[in-house]
Amino acid sequence: MSSQPPLSQVPVLPPATGAMPAAMHGRWIHELRNELNTAMMAAAAARRLLQDGMTDEALANVRRTEAACYRCASLLRDSDDPL
């Protein structure tokens, strides 16, 4: 079983300090999409591993899903309404 850090130790972006410049908007969207893709892939892997009875490996993917969702929430929380 791989060792994952607790969610409280998962790195996040620093808090926003003002309106997001237009040039950074595309990067923000890209980062958000990457985290959502990570969450979807890890969740799908966890489902398959559970079907195969590989619970330890599935749990590692559940942790990856949780961490990616946490990073998505941080991106949304720390943004200055980039949408």
Protein Blocks (a to p, Z undefined) as FASTA:
>chain_A
ZZdddfklpccddddfbdcdfklmmmmmmmmmmmmmmmmmmmmmmmmmmmnopaklmmmm
mmmmmmmmmmmmmmmmmpghkZZ
